[in-house]
């Protein structure tokens, strides 16, 4: 059996990503390892979600990454996200 232990997101919108995933319920610490950049790392949940700034010289993040999370009350979460000013690109829908 294999489990995912770590998911790393690299972004040019570090604070916005932090705020979004915090709204989903993740708790984060802000720290760095050695000479690496400061980043956010989730605590208390598996897998660990880390949000890093883009590496120097990179201006655009990969926009093909897809992440799926299970939430308890999707409608309430969407309301919370919208209240926080987060744009919902498309409404939830069942897909194949």
Buried (B, 14 or more C-beta within 10 A) or exposed (E): EEEEEEEEBBBEBBEEBBBBBBBEBBEBEEEEEEEEEEBBBBEEEEEBBBBBBBEEEEEEBEEEEEEEEEEEEEEEBBEBBEEEEBEEEEEEEEEE
